[in-house]
Amino acid sequence: MNVRDSTLPAIEACSSVEFGLPIDLRSDTVTQPTPAMYERMRSAILGDDGLDGDPTARELEALVADKLGKEAGLFVPTATMGNLLAAMSQTQRQAKVLIETNAHMLASEWGGAILSGLSYVGVPGSQGAMNLDSLRQALSPTGPFQVELICMETTHANAGGTVLPLDHMRAVREAAGTAGVRVHVDGARLFNAAVALNLSPDALTCFADTVVICLSKGLSAPAGAVLVGDLPTIDKARHLRKILGGTQRQVGIVAAAGLVAIETMTDRLVEDHLLAKRLSAALNTIHDAALQANTPQTNIVFADLGESGPDSSVWASQLNRLGVLVRPWGERRLRLVTHRHLDDASIDGAVAAFRKVAEVLLEG
Ligand SMILES: Cc1ncc(COP(=O)(O)O)c(C=O)c1O
């Protein structure tokens, strides 16, 4: 059946009551601040972060650095800016940066290479982990420009929220050490990885010189990310942040929510992972050939749609009519992300909507 086939059977919009909707599975970035965050924001002690520092932002930077076993931290508006600053503060212009081919820094933040004058080079991988032979090959010196940074991503968004095995992180660290190259981890969802491994986050971050974590995904803060590393690197990143226009003034009002996120919202991520497993298992009972969900390691479920039949945009719009919001992830895949505004009942509601769409699209 063609995607935009106007002869597609229309699904009657259902009342949200029937499915317990709306159910937003597009991303964990849709999470709203908690009441405790609002409270902390209201009472936060503020200063000028571009002048002599904002005390609440400094408190957050120190807390995250401590949790991740690093010397210093830098509050940044987004993880994208944190990744860019990590690259710029640890390299010289025209150096090469090695990144797993499907990693967010390469697939979605390509602009970082344009802005920094760096050459982002993809290393093929599987499940988000770079192939180590390819990595070693890419590290061997060729041509005038040297590799100066390797980036890993955990959890790996485009691989379906996969967690890099510690042995892999250790091997990358060793290869980098042998080549005299620094290591950065895009840990936008690092706490999901730590929770999935049942380890404290510094057991992962010890394999990196710098790490960025995002506060506004499953941790539910409204905005912000923190870059951590050694003091000279963070000092340099702080200077570069100013140049990029990322230095904000009374930014403690946002950092306050980040403090609550770090203090109270990391351990509960396990609940999101359980919901993702529930969702995936139930989706796999609907239609073997047309709908195959991965077994999620964390909070991201990929639902693959088989080789023929309606494509992801058709499924997404039909689900949308039933109040279930999902994101097409390429033509034949949907991405579904669990988070704290969902519970067993809403997952079951989403599955009921999927079942109804499958009935209409595939059998109707
Ligand atoms: C793995 C990863 N890194 C970085 C980012 C960028 O985060 P931000 O939206 O805070 O720039 C994302 C966003 O989804 C992500 O999934």
The ligand as a Tripos MOL2 file, in Angstrom:
@<TRIPOS>MOLECULE
LIG
   16    16     1     0     0
SMALL
NO_CHARGES

@<TRIPOS>ATOM
      1 C1         22.6130   11.4970   22.0160 C.3       1 LIG1
      2 C2         22.2440   12.9430   21.9090 C.ar      1 LIG1
      3 N1         23.2140   13.8590   22.0010 N.ar      1 LIG1
      4 C3         22.9360   15.1620   21.9340 C.ar      1 LIG1
      5 C4         21.6520   15.6150   21.7720 C.ar      1 LIG1
      6 C5         21.3880   17.0890   21.6820 C.3       1 LIG1
      7 O1         20.6810   17.5390   22.7790 O.3       1 LIG1
      8 P1         20.1400   19.0540   22.8430 P.3       1 LIG1
      9 O2         18.7810   19.0100   22.2710 O.co2     1 LIG1
     10 O3         20.1620   19.3880   24.2950 O.co2     1 LIG1
     11 O4         21.0680   19.8900   22.0510 O.co2     1 LIG1
     12 C6         20.6110   14.6920   21.6530 C.ar      1 LIG1
     13 C7         19.2240   15.1760   21.4780 C.2       1 LIG1
     14 O5         18.2930   14.4400   21.3110 O.2       1 LIG1
     15 C8         20.9110   13.3210   21.7220 C.ar      1 LIG1
     16 O6         19.9620   12.3880   21.6140 O.3       1 LIG1
@<TRIPOS>BOND
     1     1     2 1
     2     2     3 ar
     3     2    15 ar
     4     3     4 ar
     5     4     5 ar
     6     5     6 1
     7     5    12 ar
     8     6     7 1
     9     7     8 1
    10     8     9 2
    11     8    10 1
    12     8    11 1
    13    12    13 1
    14    12    15 ar
    15    13    14 2
    16    15    16 1
@<TRIPOS>SUBSTRUCTURE
     1 LIG1         1 GROUP 0 **** ****
